[in-house]
Amino acid sequence: MLLGQKPCKECEPAQVNHFVMRASAYMGLFIKPALKPLDYLTRIILPPRSFSWFDIVGPRVLKTLVFLHIGRFTKAPSKDDSDRTRCFWEEAKRRGIDMVMYRCGPIKDLFIAKYGNRTICFDGLPRPIGPEAPSLYWMDNKPLMRKHFGKAGIPIAGGEEAYSERHAKVIFHSLTKPVIVKPYSGSRSRHTTIHLENEEEFLKAFRSAKVLSPLALIEEELEGFVHRGALIGGKLVAVMRREPPHVIGDGGHTVRELVDEENKREKRHGATFHTIADGPEADAELVRQKLSWKSIPEKGELVTLNQKVSRGIGASTTDLTDEIHEENKKLLEKIGALLADPLVGVDFIMNDVSKPWQEQKRAGVIECNSLPFIDLHHYPLNGKPRNVAGALWDIIFPTSVPSVPSK
């Protein structure tokens, strides 16, 4: 909900309210650290439990609200639900897991799931019973994640967070160019700017990032594609590459002709993927590559049409689970062990996942997600779908068995 705010091109294609996001970021900076001592004392005083109070209280509260006509339950995904909701709900049905979603106006993604004699209640995606991993306090916070990963020897980009422009300029001039600037928290590349080479464009990007958060993260730009690894129970179950809107030259057709041909693909006319957009952003990206719509790229030449990797503007995804090198798998599972959380999405950048990360220039991890979009693996534009939802349900309800094969 934009609450009167005009649409923002830096938030495209998934708009958010700037004030709400910034307020939430400030709360995250102060409230989580304030609650950490209480959480620590709770872990010491209370013994490990084989049940969750939320699983007991949550369903009763939601059922009471529905009884009072404050919200309602739905028993199947709706058109406005995310692909993430759709893929793990469909997998639940295949396993005989009875699930409902509580909805009240814009409030949704609160679920009650029952299998056998056990009922769970969760927000977004389910997690196994047990104490929360300490990493949940910092894995979504990019600067804190960088500090923990740096100490553990996990490759990250050089950089630092900044509050003031004065500090930001010092960081910028200390880094190898190009540089990337992004809000210290958030997703979908909102208010993120890459390929920064001079101070003027850097300060503009810094101010843009600060629209969504009090701190901006300034990093050396890593080299290659953004990839996502899904870790369930600490094990790598899927890897996919996120590609910006692009075409590959064939030596005979113009950029415009290549884009028109790519946009004819059936998958780009559904609910998940979209056609490659033109407009000022595409024009500027072509200029950056010293190209135009009339240029004829050489055979095999990659031509990008936007800097972002959002599917809403024509970005694509490719499954690479079977191609990942053992050294890269070890790196990702090392991250899973460090986080000690059963559900993590890891974003990393490298040119080729089939080669060890140690042999690639400027490869590294850029962020982690405690509530990852597992649908990225279920619905790739290219390659084999991976049933990440099934792997997740395997650790939530281990005895549940799919009645029909996944698509």
Helices and strands as residue ranges (DSSP letters): G 9-11, H 18-45, H 53-67, E 72-74, H 83-94, E 98-104, E 107-115, E 118-123, G 134-137, H 142-151, E 159-162, H 165-174, E 179-183, E 193-196, H 199-209, E 216-220, E 225-232, E 235-243, E 246-248, H 255-262, G 266-269, H 280-288, E 302-304, G 311-313, E 316-319, G 321-323, H 326-339, E 343-350, G 357-359, E 364-369, H 375-378, H 388-396
